[in-house]
Amino acid sequence: MTPPSATPPSPPPSAATEPTGTPHAAKPPTTTSPAATPASTTSPAAPSTSITTSPAASSIPAFPPGFLWGASASAFQTEGAARTDGKGPSVWDAFAAEPGRIKDGADASRGTGFHERYREDVALLAQLGAGAFRFSVSWPRVIPGGTGPASPAGLGFYDRLVDELCAHGITPAPTLYHWDTPLPLEEAGGWLNRDTAARFAEYAAIVAERLADRVPMWITINEPAEVTMLGYALGEHAPGKKLLFDALPAAHHQLLAHGLAVQALRAAGAGDVGLAVSHSPVHAASDSDEDRSGAEIYDTLTNRLFADPLLTGRYPDGFGDLMPGPVADDLAVISQPLDWYGVNYYSPMLVGAPAPDALDSYAGLGMPDGLPFGLREIDGAERTHFGWPVVPDGLRELLVGLRQRYGDRLPPVHITENGCSYEGLDDARRIAFLDGHLRALHRAVEEGVDVRGYFVWSLTDNIEWAEGASQRFGLVHIDYVTLRRTPKASYAWYRDVIRAQRAPGTSTGSGD
């Protein structure tokens, strides 16, 4: 691991250090050779004049009282300290060490230095006004081999982080699994092995026994669909397997691990338990039977395959027969009632039948031959730096659709991730993205969806998995050479939204 720079950390944001100036169009990305410093690693020049509460921030419609405003991050993407205090290797540590796996050559083992700089980032959260911080606990930091006794040093880090958050009045909202499976468990089969679910429940109990007295909100697993499809089916993420439909046991075992962890958490005195599931509205490329069929298959694989067992106790028709183990018994564990349901939303998907005009890649992810569907471009949509279409109303459509599909079985919802990748400190396009999505979220609330909170992805720029340092999702810029933090214009804007939402008697706009 490359040691951090000796440059002293920047001070927490204040009126003097927050980004200033009227936001303008994002700068074009800077690129370098993969062997050199990762793309756009150094701090851009700060804008020149101060930003105060903007009309756009204060005009966001008022959300219900008690609405939770937060920000998110994950351990592998931020912590660094990959071998500090006896931390064990994760599947992502091993994957990132393979040449070419991290596309821009960034040193993923360094992260953003959060392990050493967590107090600085908590200060950023406090000045943002965040009511909660969604972070993840690194399983191999707590249990280096994936099973056995906990590491006192590993648990001690999360003890200190939780105490720091509580001292600033910020709700800790830990995610117990954000993709960093302990390497020994992966080598024994990972999520293809039923035993991994049992080991996860043991780990969940250990963390809860240590932290439940101060942690009021828990997330078991993040995005089981992405682990299944990108990690086990397509091989684009760790562990890099290309099993296609033979990856389905990984989905079932993650869902089982969630259910067992819910039981373990509650037995240890933890309450307010949910998980974070990625969802996208799926539109058929045309009215043809072939395109409708392709879209239905994609919707089932990415949305219903996970939400149906969690919320109804059943798999979509035909899929239960493809899952391993005593499926009926497992579904009773998987589907126990949740306190809330986390939704990660980024964009809708346009899908049709396999066809010559279907995309052979999407946002850098290769689409293999032989799939029963084909992805299409959404015409006319603005695109983020990552190439994802910007469709704010997709969030409203998604939430209303979940409510219509699952009815009273859908518990209260938290938006556990929503954000975008753009370059620059004066990130006007990120502000526009967040503004549009918050207004769409408010329309969903007006249409009867019980939404309790919103977590922006992410607090800081971070290692975007296989994309390395090339995609900047943060409200705070990270200089990957010095690890200096510099708040962006979007940080000030989101801070002003939170202030306006909490102000008594706030006058808000119509939202549309």
Salt bridges, closest charged atoms under 4 A:
GLU18 OE1 - ARG495 NH1 2.22
GLU79 OE1 - ARG141 NE 2.80
ASP93 OD2 - LYS87 NZ 2.87
GLU98 OE1 - ARG101 NE 2.89
GLU116 OE2 - HIS115 ND1 3.13
GLU120 OE1 - ARG117 NH1 3.44
ASP121 OD1 - ARG485 NE 2.83
ASP159 OD2 - ARG210 NE 2.60
ASP159 OD1 - ARG214 NH2 2.64
ASP163 OD1 - ARG214 NH1 2.80
GLU164 OE1 - ARG119 NE 3.80
ASP195 OD1 - ARG199 NH1 2.24
GLU202 OE2 - ARG199 NH2 2.67
ASP213 OD1 - ARG214 NE 3.07
ASP287 OD1 - ARG292 NH2 3.08
ASP291 OD1 - ARG376 NH2 3.74
ASP299 OD2 - ARG405 NH2 3.18
ASP308 OD2 - ARG304 NH2 2.92
ASP317 OD1 - ARG314 NH2 3.95
ASP330 OD1 - ARG194 NH2 2.78
ASP330 OD2 - HIS252 NE2 2.78
ASP339 OD2 - ARG266 NH2 3.02
ASP357 OD1 - ARG376 NE 3.63
GLU377 OE1 - ARG383 NH2 2.70
GLU382 OE2 - ARG429 NH1 3.38
ASP393 OD1 - ARG396 NE 2.82
ASP393 OD1 - ARG443 NH2 3.36
GLU397 OE2 - HIS283 NE2 2.76
ASP408 OD1 - ARG403 NH2 3.46
GLU417 OE2 - ARG134 NH1 3.13
GLU423 OE2 - HIS385 NE2 3.86
ASP426 OD2 - HIS24 NE2 3.19
ASP427 OD2 - ARG430 NE 2.63
ASP435 OD1 - ARG439 NE 2.81
GLU446 OE2 - HIS442 ND1 3.86
GLU447 OE2 - ARG396 NH1 3.38
ASP450 OD1 - ARG452 NE 2.71
ASP461 OD2 - ARG472 NH1 2.47
ASP461 OD1 - LYS488 NZ 2.84
GLU467 OE2 - LYS103 NZ 3.01
ASP496 OD1 - ARG495 NH2 2.88
ASP512 OD1 - ARG443 NH1 2.68
